[in-house]
Structure formats: C-alpha cells, structure tokens
Amino acid sequence: MNDGDITAGLRAALERADASERLRAAMDAGTRPNHAFIDVLVARCAVEPDFFVRDMLTWALTRHDPSAVVAAILPELGSPFPQARSQGLHTLSKIGDPATWSAITPALLHDEESAVARAAWRAAAGLVPDGERAALADALATHLGRGDIETRRSLSRAFVMIGEEAGAAVDVAAGSEDEGVRVHALATRALMDDPDAGFEGAVDHARRVAALRDAPAAGDATAAGDATASDGPDAAEPPDA
C-alpha cells in the first residue's frame, strides 16, 4: 500500500462520526508510526472537537520523528484558527525541544483566546532557557487576575514551572491596587512555596491575607476613633467657672 492510500485511510478514520473510532485511529497511528501520518495528524488537531481524541492525536505525533513533527507544527502557530494554535503549542510542550522556545512569540503569550494563551504559558514555562526566566515571568505577570479559575490556575502553574526567578514579578503584583491581581499573585506565591497545594485553597488563603493587609491597623482605628470623639459635642471646652 502506497503512502497516498495509507494517509487517505487515516484521514477517513479520523473523520468518522464516532469519537471512539477516531480515538482508536489516532492510537493506531501512534502505535505504528509512519512519516506519512504526520501532516494528517497535525491537520486533524486543528478541527477535532473531542478533548480525548485531541490528546491522543498529540500522543501519536510524539511517537514520530520529533524534527519532522516540529516542522509540521510550527506553521500552525500562526493559524487564524485558535484550536490549531493551542493544539500546536500543546504538542510542542510534549515534545520538549528547547530549540522551539523562539517559536513562542509575545503574540501567543498574549493571545486573546484563553485556550491559546494557556497553552503558550505552559509551553513557554517548560521550554524557557535559564537566562530568559525572569523576562518570561515579567511578561506573564501582566495576565495575573485574568479570566476564569482555569485560566488563573494555568498561569499560576506556569509561574511554578519557571521557578524562583519568577518570584520578583509575582511579589510586585502582590502589591497591586487591583484586588483580582493582588489575590491571584498571593495565591501564585503560595503555590510557588508549596507546589503540591491546591489552587482553590491557595486562593482562599490569599483572600484572607489580602483582607488582613487591607484592614486598618488597630492603632490607626483607635486614633481614628479618638479623632472622631474629639470633634464631637461632648469634647467641647468646659464653660468658665
């Protein structure tokens, strides 16, 4: 059977209506790698609606020659279709080739599509060279407080992956006047100190810490109360005897 027949058969299998059949086809493509499969697998990543099938497509790609897979994926990072970008980034993170670090551009790190941005953060945090860690943390810090809990969790985990070089950027954000940014930064710092902690618990702790920081000190409250009392009618000068 020639390559044309092989790829046509895989393409047809990956277009079946039943997700379990598509999953099996992707698994078979990874179990018996063939260079001719790469383009078909990459193309399907951009349109596959089922999460588990997409993950299997990525696994199948990692079973092929890394240099050939990377060459096929890099154009996807500039695709107008968000899923193509996000799945391409996810696959790059699984391959883990340090040479692909430069492909994770600022445009991807700051992508308006949360799924793409999350994938870019994970890939960048896993591939960043040691000398670029602090700069990457500075770029990611601009997203603290962004999005839903899943987006925030992903960003915090990226900071954990970057390591202590991210500490300065997170600590600066922890002093932000924006409560959402401040709480997210405090939760991120808690995760950096204890990577095994759960994100929701870290957020709850961060909210308590932020509330304590925002509360007036006891001395200030007493002084404020004294000042209020001194301005009241009971504090007037006593009449002359």
HELIX and SHEET records of a PDB file:
HELIX    1   1 ASP A    3  LEU A   14  1                                  12    
HELIX    2   2 ALA A   19  THR A   31  1                                  13    
HELIX    3   3 PHE A   37  CYS A   45  1                                   9    
HELIX    4   4 PHE A   51  THR A   62  1                                  12    
HELIX    5   5 PRO A   66  ILE A   73  1                                   8    
HELIX    6   6 LEU A   74  GLY A   78  5                                   5    
HELIX    7   7 PRO A   82  ILE A   95  1                                  14    
HELIX    8   8 PRO A   98  ALA A  103  5                                   6    
HELIX    9   9 PRO A  106  LEU A  109  1                                   4    
HELIX   10  10 SER A  114  LEU A  127  1                                  14    
HELIX   11  11 ASP A  130  GLU A  132  5                                   3    
HELIX   12  12 ARG A  133  ALA A  141  1                                   9    
HELIX   13  13 ILE A  149  ILE A  162  1                                  14    
HELIX   14  14 GLU A  164  ALA A  166  5                                   3    
HELIX   15  15 GLY A  167  ALA A  173  1                                   7    
HELIX   16  16 GLU A  179  ASP A  193  1                                  15    
HELIX   17  17 PHE A  199  ASP A  214  1                                  16    
HELIX   18  18 ALA A  218  SER A  230  1                                  13    
HELIX   19  19 PRO A  233  ALA A  235  5                                   3    
END                                                                             
